[in-house]
């Protein structure tokens, strides 16, 4: 009795799971990206905390180029992050 069919049957789910991201239709991926960018914009996370010097939108707004953050906006965010010192670990603990 051969074990080949049993071995291939066990490996199929792992191979299917590895290909899962390719299974989603493009419209679902577009919706997921739109939701992620909208969340970042709404709560001013990352580069969305800065105004864009390229397309002149204020902080908390999406750049005029859909699904991209202009390089100048990312650089402004990185520069601000390097200028601010992180809070000490014990600063948030109430005594």
C-alpha positions as a Python dict, from the first residue, in 0.01 Angstrom:
ca = {
    (1, 'X'): (0, 0, 0),
    (2, 'X'): (142, 338, -101),
    (3, 'X'): (139, 644, 123),
    (4, 'X'): (185, 893, -161),
    (5, 'X'): (-183, 999, -187),
    (6, 'X'): (-204, 1054, 188),
    (7, 'X'): (111, 1268, 189),
    (8, 'X'): (-2, 1486, -98),
    (9, 'X'): (-344, 1529, 60),
    (10, 'X'): (-186, 1655, 381),
    (11, 'X'): (34, 1909, 200),
    (12, 'X'): (-241, 2064, -6),
    (13, 'X'): (-390, 2281, 271),
    (14, 'X'): (-53, 2434, 354),
    (15, 'X'): (10, 2509, -13),
    (16, 'X'): (-338, 2659, -46),
    (17, 'X'): (-277, 2874, 262),
    (18, 'X'): (47, 3001, 112),
    (19, 'X'): (-143, 3113, -198),
    (20, 'X'): (-432, 3269, -6),
    (21, 'X'): (-340, 3636, -69),
    (22, 'X'): (-357, 3573, -442),
    (23, 'X'): (-711, 3441, -406),
    (24, 'X'): (-864, 3773, -298),
    (25, 'X'): (-1010, 3974, -584),
    (26, 'X'): (-857, 4311, -661),
    (27, 'X'): (-1168, 4492, -541),
    (28, 'X'): (-1126, 4339, -193),
    (29, 'X'): (-760, 4440, -182),
    (30, 'X'): (-852, 4791, -294),
    (31, 'X'): (-1111, 4815, -18),
    (32, 'X'): (-861, 4692, 241),
    (33, 'X'): (-602, 4949, 132),
    (34, 'X'): (-860, 5227, 128),
    (35, 'X'): (-967, 5137, 481),
    (36, 'X'): (-607, 5131, 603),
    (37, 'X'): (-527, 5470, 448),
    (38, 'X'): (-851, 5617, 582),
    (39, 'X'): (-768, 5494, 933),
    (40, 'X'): (-420, 5647, 914),
    (41, 'X'): (-564, 5971, 785),
    (42, 'X'): (-840, 5990, 1044),
    (43, 'X'): (-612, 5935, 1341),
    (44, 'X'): (-316, 6122, 1187),
    (45, 'X'): (-77, 5829, 1208),
    (46, 'X'): (261, 5832, 1041),
    (47, 'X'): (311, 6075, 759),
    (48, 'X'): (-53, 6187, 776),
    (49, 'X'): (37, 6385, 1090),
    (50, 'X'): (225, 6631, 866),
    (51, 'X'): (95, 6866, 601),
    (52, 'X'): (213, 6776, 251),
    (53, 'X'): (454, 7027, 99),
    (54, 'X'): (406, 6877, -248),
    (55, 'X'): (28, 6889, -293),
    (56, 'X'): (-36, 7136, -6),
    (57, 'X'): (-302, 6936, 178),
    (58, 'X'): (-324, 6991, 554),
    (59, 'X'): (-233, 6733, 813),
    (60, 'X'): (-491, 6458, 843),
    (61, 'X'): (-582, 6464, 474),
    (62, 'X'): (-487, 6220, 200),
    (63, 'X'): (-242, 6334, -65),
    (64, 'X'): (-397, 6422, -398),
    (65, 'X'): (-216, 6128, -557),
    (66, 'X'): (-430, 5829, -464),
    (67, 'X'): (-260, 5560, -256),
    (68, 'X'): (70, 5731, -223),
    (69, 'X'): (226, 5962, 25),
    (70, 'X'): (463, 6209, -132),
    (71, 'X'): (830, 6165, -43),
    (72, 'X'): (851, 6518, 100),
    (73, 'X'): (568, 6437, 342),
    (74, 'X'): (739, 6119, 458),
    (75, 'X'): (1068, 6306, 501),
    (76, 'X'): (898, 6578, 706),
    (77, 'X'): (750, 6310, 933),
    (78, 'X'): (1086, 6136, 974),
    (79, 'X'): (1256, 6465, 1054),
    (80, 'X'): (998, 6547, 1320),
    (81, 'X'): (1030, 6199, 1472),
    (82, 'X'): (1409, 6234, 1503),
    (83, 'X'): (1373, 6575, 1670),
    (84, 'X'): (1133, 6459, 1939),
    (85, 'X'): (1278, 6265, 2229),
    (86, 'X'): (1086, 5958, 2342),
    (87, 'X'): (917, 5977, 2681),
    (88, 'X'): (1083, 5793, 2968),
    (89, 'X'): (931, 5453, 3037),
    (90, 'X'): (814, 5546, 3386),
    (91, 'X'): (657, 5879, 3282),
    (92, 'X'): (309, 5736, 3221),
    (93, 'X'): (294, 5546, 3551),
    (94, 'X'): (106, 5731, 3824),
    (95, 'X'): (259, 5703, 4169),
}
